[in-house]
Amino acid sequence: MDDQQASVKSLVTEEEWKTRCDLAALYRLVRMHGWDDLFFTHISMRVPGPEEHFLLNPFGLLYEDVTASNLVKVDLKGNVLPPSRYGINPAGFTIHSTIHAARPDMTVAMHLHTDAGVAVAAQKDGVLPISQLAMNIMSDVAYHDYEGLALVEDEKPRIVKDMGDKHLMILRNHGTLSVGAHPFQAYLRIYLLERACKIQTMAQSGGAELIHWDKAMQDRVFKQGEEGILNEFFLEIAWAALLDRVRRESPGFDT
């Protein structure tokens, strides 16, 4: 255990340390999928406790180097709280502070700029009901119009209004976003959305006529899939399996 880890771990609660380890694992998973955009996307996780604090990645640090110790804790005003020698991405703070303030029931928020996600975000009709993966989530997808880099405070109420009670959002011409009360919920939702986007762009590139399913089928598949996302027993087993994968393939996240 190095001095930084020993210092951070000794200064936070056991619950916060677990949160830090879970969030660092999410960053490593994003890198393992090839979803990272250098260090310009972000994942946040609320710190357990009465204070409205959450954790973000250190701006400028690659995702394979994110650890439980070097995650940055901030409050809803953007103040970096000790212990940290790092700063945060201002655009990341705008988006994530908005989500955490408006949706206190949501512990995790994930925001990506993948090629497939941005490609679908640039399409007027957004996610199309042409795959089972899409129908698993598209009833839960909101849309927010592009307003430039997310640096302006007055964009926050529009993000909140557009998201409503959904758990996924397409930021038009920008990327994708998911939220969840559990790390695996946020991860699985964005996994399904990203796969749906990739399949959609691949299917469109083939040039053949696509099969679009109706609203009744979309609702049916969404209901079937949502039962798993909300199953607490499944969440814990699935998340434990992913943590084991990260330990094998990207060790050191929990230091």
Steps between C-alpha positions, in 0.01 A plus 500: 500500500659830392488825699219651290271200539575471872429869543170504306370175643570619854312825444175362359229268629486134409191576290680775307798275436271233352338770284843611381592142408173448312540825307862430412386161368244673276776717352710191432200326337444799272866482395478123447203550264685771308235753601744754644570826319843568648375666822215708357207288616407436858330273750387619842380329814329648804687466828286329767393731780293812560733735311432552132847395388597293198814361339644574154812405310811717525502714184792405277549150642441207264234251606743214538671710768187587700504347848289515813759734656530757222130558434399859578222581748295813433188667632210628289668842472813353344726533802770231499510340842812353656682275459590576135774668302298476178238713326185403309355553153270809519261359238489171687416682819211688334335183373559284805417760763173557314413131510597447864310808617183413308505120548615423856366146456761438229844412638694471172510703178701394193565724198676383182609633159531175302503500121175303478331697777585835342399369155152414628489825700543677164197323350167679517305188600752386760491136609293284265302186599695272269673273754411323821775701671335826394156389613646402838565868574342738249186557708736635767697740275460878520650758261670834564580746221857613447597831660877493457748393767316445827649797681199729546298489822171589332509174300451300819119537530458395139706186560282419802175567310605294198616204708189489720480158664689313227825315569667557163552809291630576154679835506443594136819537292692430821468154656317271739418506872364249749409504868434231758445443869763223482826502299393198297168667407674803351758277330249255352275777370780678317639165381166419337467850354854499359451154346167613352669806347782292354260247350283780360790667320620164367152410375459841336834465324380179333247695295218244527150587621483470878226336707348744751293352782189676630444662840325193639805283438733770633302517825489122531875454461578795728283357778666160467850650518425744782408216733865391500641851542291549814571157655726568800632143521597505132664843538733383775601179319556680170696785656722258695575316173598826329723600792677165464551570128651841578732348762626250241528731200566842653643449850571782739168686473425434868821656631 
